[in-house]
Amino acid sequence: SDFTTAIQTMVSDFRSGVSARPDLGTPDAIVGTGASLAWGGLFDYKKNWSTPHCGHRDGHALDVDWSFLSDEEQAILETVVNDSRTIKFYPPESPGAVDQDGNPINHWHIMPR
């Protein structure tokens, strides 16, 4: 699908961005923690079905756990997504967003533009 291709491009661009910075070493993995299923619904690999998961409806959403990434890698991934013509962050689950208690959310939600 177009969304799958967009995610593959995001990963490739992220790896290129990190590789362009020799001080960062080998790029860390981008970890998907929840995905929207093509027929609707949410794939939640931890099976806790807890918030903050939203916007998973039709196979066009991916939650990315940013805690595995360094601050520099987070900035590179944020730039890659913001500069993309095909994907974007879902505002309630985007860089800088907080949960109902004021804590940083534990993932970023990526979806088609």
Sequence and secondary structure as in RCSB ss.txt:
>XXXX:A:sequence
SDFTTAIQTMVSDFRSGVSARPDLGTPDAIVGTGASLAWGGLFDYKKNWSTPHCGHRDGHALDVDWSFLSDEEQA
ILETVVNDSRTIKFYPPESPGAVDQDGNPINHWHIMPR
>XXXX:A:secstr
 HHHHHHHHHHHHHHHHHHT GGG S    EEEEEE TTSSEEETTS   SS     SS  EEEE TTS HHHHH
HHHHHHHH SSEEE GGGSTT B TTS B S EEEEE 
